[in-house]
């Protein structure tokens, strides 16, 4: 490098650079001809000259991705030196700089994970480019591996919070380095109990083995890390094997249905979402206005008002294909929402879940016979089963699966769902809705999501009294069952912990 150019970069003197350019228009071209070279931008990053660095980024954007002879880009140097404002200005101009790999495949985030979180730089870094958390070094290590090894709990907490919001959480959480160690192995070996708890909260796999064939628990035993051993001992081999099999087959089925759907261009994705939206609207409208309409009043055959005028065979021949179209459209819509931002995607998924509930309720209500309603219920079971598969493929959130599951199979989900506060909210919402339905319409509980009509006339004192009593009983029974099962789970976990200790 020309010594005058180096001096100007160290001093942050932009005028001297333009003086050199006036004398020689190709003064900066020589840097493009060498693959690994120190550019004026590297020097400015070393000295913290933000104004000069921004001017150089404007003149020669290619300098930002150049590596010097030590295998470092300008943003690597700025991160190492702790120049927060310069790093953020780099990222404002080009977010892709967050994923530039230098020596040993390290990105700026890998360096931060080793150095710590000065002035909340890791938080801002991940806000700008959360995808950088997926990058690995040449030894296949993620930022989680490095933070765990260096005991950087401040960095580790930020990384975990970011991962919780991403679809690739499990992929990063259980990534193995060249020795086969996951972040859980490293935290166990280095006796980092707080890190272990954070990883286990995010469902890190306790049964993964490294190249030596050791699980995280066995690695902690080798190091005689008592605290880590006590945290990792709560293991259920049966549940693990069952989960592995479900994940295995669920992922296979999901890949068959949704293979290559992520490769669709944004234009095609937008067009498909419009078409799918029209299909959802059309199928739902059919349930509101079925062919032939619905009975408006009873007759000598005691037809119930609101039920379809079609006979059972005609009803099923028409609504079974309609339900299939709705299910296919629903799941394709969920699959196409995957690239959307997490919060926006989750909101849309919840809205779609409630739309599916309304669709099921509409068809069940107008079904002319009990048999027709049972057939529709079977399709609802298929619906929830497919939604579980979607959850395994990380295209549908556990929360919306729970909403539909609780609605259609409330008692079964009492035993399968283990998130206490979320489960309590869903239970209360479901029981309140059912209680209001019993109170208003004088119907008795039904596990098919449709009340059985009462013989009492709606609105009479007797019907209101029975409805009030039924609503209170149903609400209190559902809530107390959930609280009792949650208490049993808690006691069993505590007992297992005490036994292991």
Secondary structure, DSSP 8 states (H G I E B T S, - for coil): --HHHHHHHHHT-HHHHHHHHHH-TTTTGGGGG-SB---HHHHHHHHT-HHHHHHHHHH-GGGGG-B-TTS--HHHHHHHHT-HHHHHHHHHH-GGGGG---GGG--HHHHHHHH--GGGHHHHHHHH-GGGGG---TT---HHHHHHHTT-HHHHHHHHHHHHTSTTHHHHHT---TTS--HHHHHHHTT-HHHHHHHHHTT--TT---TTS--HHHHHHHHT-HHHHHHHT---HHHHHHHHHHHHHHHHHHHHHHTTGGGS-HHHHHHHHHHHHHHHHHHHHHHHS-TT-B--S--TT---TTSBSS-HHHHHHHHHHHHHHHHHHHHHHHHHTTTS-HHHHHHHHHHHHHHHHHHHHHHHHH-SSHHHHHHHHHHHHHHHHHHHHHHHTTSS-HHHHHHHHHHH-HHHHHHH---HHHHHHHHHHHHHHHHHHHHHH--B--TTSS-B--SS-TTSHHHHHHHHHHHHHHHHHHHHHHHHHHHHHHHHHHHHHHHH-
